[in-house]
């Protein structure tokens, strides 16, 4: 969803990196490997561009970060960007709301469960 929106503001001096890996509860190793390879390739192909990498706000939540393959991956990708890019901006976004085919994002999860009448847990404390 973010990557699609960024197409409207594409610039020749900026490399936007929003690969679609957005399910923070996911543990899909192939998806993480795909994002790593794509990020490395694009940074190598565009050495003079400012890299804008879309990460996750949840990296700031130490309790989650210690136990999530997704957040450990996002942390590693942030470090990859820092180590291999001359200029960069890392965006730690929270839940993005809008039309999306990705069932793994929070709003689609809630919407699908409400529409189908399925129950789901709601946390009341952090």
Buried (B, 14 or more C-beta within 10 A) or exposed (E): BBEEEBEEEEEEEBBBBBBBBBBBEBEBEEBBEBBBEBBEEBBEEBEEBBBBBBBBEBBEEEEBBEEBBBBBBBBEBBEBBEEBBEEBEBBBEEEBEEEBEEEBBBBBBEEEEEEEEEEEEEEEEE
